[in-house]
Amino acid sequence: MTRPLWRGPAPLLLASTSPTRRALLESAGLAVEARAPEVDERAVEAASGGLPPARLAQVLAEAKTAAVAEAAPDRVVVGADQVLDLDGAVLHKPGGRAAAHAHLARLQGRTHGLHAAVALALGGVVVDRFVATARLTLRPLDGAAIDAYLDAAGPAVTGSVGAYQIEGVGIHLFDAVEGDHSTILGLPLLPLLARLRGRGLLAF
């Protein structure tokens, strides 16, 4: 009989409804439950007073984690957020095809950063946080190439920062990728697992 890797008294509570983040944790053998944080991200951003993108990602991750942890103080809670940084400008999820096309037109031929922030809460309080960054370079793309990509990718990518999902046909957009794959997907696993391990929450 195999022993579970997760040693918490209840499944890890993920302050996110992202299926990608949940799948990353479950693929690492963790018992996971997900709960949507009731956080207005744009309101948090507006109140932050123009923070640098990496710091903004951290503030958003902490807000999401705290919102769920406050209602579940007996659980181990992990929350995350990801911010796309194009030379200091933040690009949000485009929300529609025209905006997705415009985002890709800005990103093509350039390098941008993806800041993936994570916060960990115990006893209803955020006790740890960190940010990991990946850098991605899109190859030069004209309008026709962007349209061809959007046709192939489908409407789902309009709900992703940068209008791409690198784990799918979005990989065709890139010349170079620097950074851990889980960071690009929005939940840096290696530093998170190290922190959980350090608190005795993993079997090894």
C-alpha positions as a Python dict, from the first residue, in 0.01 Angstrom:
ca = {
    (1, 'M'): (0, 0, 0),
    (2, 'T'): (144, 336, -99),
    (3, 'R'): (163, 611, 161),
    (4, 'P'): (25, 953, 72),
    (5, 'L'): (278, 1227, 12),
    (6, 'W'): (59, 1496, 169),
    (7, 'R'): (79, 1489, 549),
    (8, 'G'): (-165, 1767, 633),
    (9, 'P'): (-470, 1684, 848),
    (10, 'A'): (-696, 1784, 556),
    (11, 'P'): (-631, 1829, 184),
    (12, 'L'): (-434, 2134, 79),
    (13, 'L'): (-679, 2415, 11),
    (14, 'L'): (-602, 2595, -314),
    (15, 'A'): (-732, 2954, -322),
    (16, 'S'): (-797, 2934, -694),
    (17, 'T'): (-1033, 2768, -937),
    (18, 'S'): (-760, 2736, -1201),
    (19, 'P'): (-769, 2378, -1332),
    (20, 'T'): (-404, 2414, -1437),
    (21, 'R'): (-285, 2500, -1086),
    (22, 'R'): (-488, 2220, -934),
    (23, 'A'): (-354, 1973, -1189),
    (24, 'L'): (4, 2075, -1110),
    (25, 'L'): (-47, 2004, -739),
    (26, 'E'): (-228, 1677, -800),
    (27, 'S'): (38, 1563, -1046),
    (28, 'A'): (289, 1608, -762),
    (29, 'G'): (85, 1367, -551),
    (30, 'L'): (-82, 1619, -320),
    (31, 'A'): (-437, 1593, -192),
    (32, 'V'): (-607, 1915, -305),
    (33, 'E'): (-937, 2096, -269),
    (34, 'A'): (-1006, 2424, -449),
    (35, 'R'): (-1204, 2724, -335),
    (36, 'A'): (-1264, 3047, -526),
    (37, 'P'): (-1127, 3355, -348),
    (38, 'E'): (-1375, 3639, -335),
    (39, 'V'): (-1125, 3903, -444),
    (40, 'D'): (-1172, 4184, -697),
    (41, 'E'): (-830, 4174, -859),
    (42, 'R'): (-866, 4501, -1045),
    (43, 'A'): (-979, 4678, -727),
    (44, 'V'): (-675, 4542, -542),
    (45, 'E'): (-454, 4659, -827),
    (46, 'A'): (-612, 5005, -831),
    (47, 'A'): (-561, 5039, -454),
    (48, 'S'): (-198, 4929, -479),
    (49, 'G'): (-85, 5262, -617),
    (50, 'G'): (106, 5143, -923),
    (51, 'L'): (330, 4874, -778),
    (52, 'P'): (599, 4712, -995),
    (53, 'P'): (457, 4403, -1170),
    (54, 'A'): (635, 4144, -953),
    (55, 'R'): (520, 4312, -634),
    (56, 'L'): (167, 4343, -772),
    (57, 'A'): (161, 3968, -834),
    (58, 'Q'): (261, 3914, -471),
    (59, 'V'): (-5, 4147, -335),
    (60, 'L'): (-272, 3971, -542),
    (61, 'A'): (-156, 3624, -431),
    (62, 'E'): (-162, 3731, -67),
    (63, 'A'): (-508, 3883, -102),
    (64, 'K'): (-647, 3563, -252),
    (65, 'T'): (-480, 3344, 8),
    (66, 'A'): (-594, 3561, 298),
    (67, 'A'): (-953, 3570, 173),
    (68, 'V'): (-978, 3191, 173),
    (69, 'A'): (-768, 3137, 486),
    (70, 'E'): (-982, 3373, 691),
    (71, 'A'): (-1285, 3153, 626),
    (72, 'A'): (-1088, 2830, 679),
    (73, 'P'): (-837, 2896, 961),
    (74, 'D'): (-792, 2524, 1027),
    (75, 'R'): (-663, 2454, 676),
    (76, 'V'): (-331, 2489, 497),
    (77, 'V'): (-407, 2736, 217),
    (78, 'V'): (-206, 2819, -94),
    (79, 'G'): (-296, 3102, -329),
    (80, 'A'): (-126, 3228, -642),
    (81, 'D'): (-138, 3499, -903),
    (82, 'Q'): (49, 3567, -1224),
    (83, 'V'): (129, 3901, -1384),
    (84, 'L'): (263, 3958, -1735),
    (85, 'D'): (530, 4227, -1739),
    (86, 'L'): (619, 4390, -2070),
    (87, 'D'): (895, 4640, -1991),
    (88, 'G'): (713, 4744, -1673),
    (89, 'A'): (363, 4750, -1825),
    (90, 'V'): (110, 4496, -1698),
    (91, 'L'): (-100, 4309, -1954),
    (92, 'H'): (-420, 4149, -1825),
    (93, 'K'): (-627, 3868, -1971),
    (94, 'P'): (-754, 4003, -2303),
    (95, 'G'): (-1111, 3877, -2269),
    (96, 'G'): (-1184, 3877, -2643),
    (97, 'R'): (-1028, 3810, -2981),
    (98, 'A'): (-960, 4172, -3077),
    (99, 'A'): (-782, 4238, -2749),
    (100, 'A'): (-591, 3909, -2782),
    (101, 'H'): (-472, 4012, -3127),
    (102, 'A'): (-363, 4351, -2992),
    (103, 'H'): (-173, 4190, -2702),
    (104, 'L'): (12, 3953, -2933),
    (105, 'A'): (95, 4239, -3168),
    (106, 'R'): (262, 4415, -2872),
    (107, 'L'): (443, 4104, -2755),
    (108, 'Q'): (571, 3978, -3091),
    (109, 'G'): (944, 4006, -3140),
    (110, 'R'): (996, 4107, -2776),
    (111, 'T'): (1077, 3947, -2441),
    (112, 'H'): (835, 3968, -2150),
    (113, 'G'): (832, 3839, -1795),
    (114, 'L'): (578, 3620, -1621),
    (115, 'H'): (583, 3679, -1245),
    (116, 'A'): (416, 3391, -1061),
    (117, 'A'): (356, 3473, -695),
    (118, 'V'): (252, 3230, -422),
    (119, 'A'): (137, 3282, -65),
    (120, 'L'): (98, 3017, 205),
    (121, 'A'): (-136, 3050, 503),
    (122, 'L'): (-153, 2851, 826),
    (123, 'G'): (-396, 2917, 1108),
    (124, 'G'): (-580, 3174, 899),
    (125, 'V'): (-269, 3390, 852),
    (126, 'V'): (-28, 3427, 559),
    (127, 'V'): (305, 3296, 686),
    (128, 'D'): (515, 3278, 370),
    (129, 'R'): (525, 3423, 20),
    (130, 'F'): (754, 3427, -282),
    (131, 'V'): (771, 3524, -648),
    (132, 'A'): (930, 3329, -934),
    (133, 'T'): (985, 3478, -1278),
    (134, 'A'): (1012, 3330, -1625),
    (135, 'R'): (1114, 3522, -1935),
    (136, 'L'): (964, 3444, -2273),
    (137, 'T'): (1050, 3578, -2619),
    (138, 'L'): (791, 3573, -2895),
    (139, 'R'): (914, 3536, -3248),
    (140, 'P'): (827, 3813, -3496),
    (141, 'L'): (465, 3773, -3607),
    (142, 'D'): (263, 3968, -3861),
    (143, 'G'): (-113, 4015, -3843),
    (144, 'A'): (-185, 3713, -4060),
    (145, 'A'): (28, 3486, -3841),
    (146, 'I'): (-147, 3613, -3527),
    (147, 'D'): (-487, 3547, -3686),
    (148, 'A'): (-379, 3197, -3788),
    (149, 'Y'): (-267, 3126, -3433),
    (150, 'L'): (-591, 3258, -3283),
    (151, 'D'): (-789, 3043, -3527),
    (152, 'A'): (-592, 2736, -3419),
    (153, 'A'): (-595, 2813, -3046),
    (154, 'G'): (-966, 2889, -3014),
    (155, 'P'): (-1142, 3126, -2773),
    (156, 'A'): (-999, 2969, -2456),
    (157, 'V'): (-675, 3167, -2491),
    (158, 'T'): (-861, 3496, -2451),
    (159, 'G'): (-887, 3403, -2083),
    (160, 'S'): (-511, 3366, -2041),
    (161, 'V'): (-257, 3641, -1979),
    (162, 'G'): (-68, 3709, -2300),
    (163, 'A'): (-341, 3534, -2502),
    (164, 'Y'): (-145, 3210, -2510),
    (165, 'Q'): (-129, 2873, -2339),
    (166, 'I'): (225, 2751, -2385),
    (167, 'E'): (124, 2394, -2304),
    (168, 'G'): (-86, 2394, -2623),
    (169, 'V'): (-50, 2544, -2970),
    (170, 'G'): (82, 2860, -2805),
    (171, 'I'): (426, 2699, -2809),
    (172, 'H'): (447, 2793, -3179),
    (173, 'L'): (464, 3163, -3083),
    (174, 'F'): (800, 3149, -2912),
    (175, 'D'): (1166, 3182, -3002),
    (176, 'A'): (1296, 3129, -2647),
    (177, 'V'): (1170, 3042, -2300),
    (178, 'E'): (1373, 3088, -1982),
    (179, 'G'): (1227, 2959, -1658),
    (180, 'D'): (1062, 2665, -1490),
    (181, 'H'): (759, 2524, -1673),
    (182, 'S'): (539, 2533, -1363),
    (183, 'T'): (624, 2901, -1317),
    (184, 'I'): (503, 2968, -1670),
    (185, 'L'): (182, 2781, -1588),
    (186, 'G'): (126, 3001, -1282),
    (187, 'L'): (234, 2792, -981),
    (188, 'P'): (610, 2751, -921),
    (189, 'L'): (619, 2398, -780),
    (190, 'L'): (981, 2359, -672),
    (191, 'P'): (991, 2649, -423),
    (192, 'L'): (637, 2571, -306),
    (193, 'L'): (715, 2206, -240),
    (194, 'A'): (1033, 2306, -55),
    (195, 'R'): (830, 2529, 177),
    (196, 'L'): (568, 2262, 240),
    (197, 'R'): (842, 2007, 305),
    (198, 'G'): (1010, 2244, 548),
    (199, 'R'): (689, 2259, 751),
    (200, 'G'): (660, 1881, 770),
    (201, 'L'): (364, 1865, 533),
    (202, 'L'): (522, 1626, 281),
    (203, 'A'): (639, 1270, 331),
    (204, 'F'): (990, 1339, 196),
}
